Amino acid sequence: MPTWNSRGLRGSVLEDLINYTNEKYLDKELALIQKIPTPIKPINIDKDSRHITLAYFDQKSTVDYIGVVQGVPVCFDAKECNRNTFSMQNIHRHQYEFMKNFERQEGVAFIILYYTHLDEAYYIPFTDVEKFYLRAKNGGRKSFAYDEINKDYRIRLRKGVPIHYLEMINKDLNSR
């Protein structure tokens, strides 16, 4: 079983940018998006500092973020990639199922994928996530390439908001 700190700070920069973006959205009354903490079970606690030094994931998490944008329920996961292919192993079955069920309830599910080596972030609509997921599940390619994503969904800095994904939600909704 993996420990809570086994993967270091991977993804923390993207999550920090998204958290800052979500604060700006809340300040401007555009959206209320919450980071969902991953439940952990502490094993060792340093008695002096009262810090957790060893823990295990208590249960499977759903997605990283959930909330509402102008009356539209949204959920999404934040992922980072340091090459031009993204392995579908990074999207776990329980996450896929949660997003699928969320969409069935008329919510909007997606992934924000940050290509660290390119310094580019993309909104990946659930329809694309599902296409890639099912392809891998059915014996096809187990990853998707940078060239396969829709470049119209690139997330750009806007008005001091580093990961301004609201425009992409609107684009996604208009394409349905």
N, C-alpha and C positions, 0 to 999 in steps of 0.2 A: 504494500500500500504506500503511495507517495506521501511524503511529508509536506507540510504546508509551505516550506521554504525551499523545496527541492528544485524549483525552476527559477530561482533567483527573482530578479525584478523584471522578467520578460513581460512586456505589455504595459508596464507601469507608465511609460511616457505617453502612450496613446490614451490610456485611461485618465491620466492627469489632464490632458487636453480636452477630452470629452467631458470630464467633470467640470472644468472651467467653462466650457461651452454651455453645459446644462445650467450652471449658476447664472450665466448671462441671459439665457432663455427665461429662467424664472424671474430675474430682475425686470425683464421687459414684458413679463406676463404672456410669453409666447408658448411656454410648455412647462410641464412639471414631470421631470424624468429623474428617477431614483436609481442609484447603483445598488445592485442586489449583492449583499455579502455572501461569500461562500461559507457555509456552515463548517466549522472545524471542531474537533474534539481534542482539547489540550491533554498532552501526556506528561510533559515536564514543564514546570514553572520555576523560574529562578526565584528563590525565596527573598533575596535582597532587593532585586529590582522589580519583582512581580511581573516579569516579562515571560511570555510563553517561549520556550526554547525548542520544544518539539511538539508537533500536533499532526493529526491525521484528518483528512477530509471526512466529515461525519456522514454526509450524504451527497448525492449528485445534485449539482446546481442546475438551474434552468438556463437563463441567459444572464448577461452582465447588467443589462439595464431594462427598466420597464417604466411606463408612465403614460401620459396623455398629452397630445398636442392639439390644442384648439378643438377638443371634443373627440379626437381620434385616438384610440388606444394604440400604443406602439411598444414593441419590445425589440431589443437587438443585442448582438454580441459584438465585442471588439476583438479583432484578431490582428496580429502582426506577421509579416512574412519578410524574409531577407533574401529572397530569390524570386525569379519570374514564374515559379509554380507554387501553388498553394495546395498542400495535402488535405484531402477530405477527412483524414484521420483527426484533424483538428476540430472537426464538427462532430460531436458525439451524438449517438442515436437519440438520447434523451433530450438534447438541445434541439435537434431536428424535429422530433415529435412535438415538443413544446411550441416551437414556432409554427408548425403545421396546424396544430389545434388553435393557436392564437389567431391565425389567419382565418380559420373556419368560423371564428366568433366575430368576424369583421374587423379584426385588428390588423395592424401593419407590422410585419416582422421583416428584419433585414440584418445584414452584417456590415459593419464598418471594417474594411480591410485596409491596413496601412502597409505599403511596401516600403520598408525602412531604407533599402538601398537606393530607391528612386525618389524618396521623400514625397510620395504620392499616396493619398487616401481615396478610397472608393466606397460608395454605397452599393452593396450587392443585394438587390431585391430578393425576397424569398422565392420568387418564381425561378430565378437563376440558381439560388442555393439548392432548391429542390431538384432542378435539372442535373446539376453536378453531383448531388448526393445520390440520386437514383441511378445515374450512370455508373458511379463507383460501386454501388450496392449490387447492380446487375452484371458485374464482371467487366465493366468498361474501365476507362482511365480512372485512376485513384486520386487524381489531382486535377486542378484546372490551371490553365496557363494565363498569364497576364494578357495575352492577345485575345483570350476568350471573353474577357469582361467588357461590358459596355462603357466606353470612355466618356459617354455623355453623363455618366453618374460620378464623375470625379468631384470630390469635395474640395472646395477651395476656401481660403481665408476670405471672409467677408465682414466688413464693419467691425474689425477687431475680434471676431469670433474664429478661433483656429480650426475647428471641425464643424463648419456650418452645414449640418446635415438636413435642416428643415426644408431647404429648397429641393433636396433629392426625394424627401417624403412626398412633397407636392407633385414632383415629376412622376413618381411611382403611382400615386393615386390617379393622376390624369391619364396614365397609360392603361388603366384597368377597364 
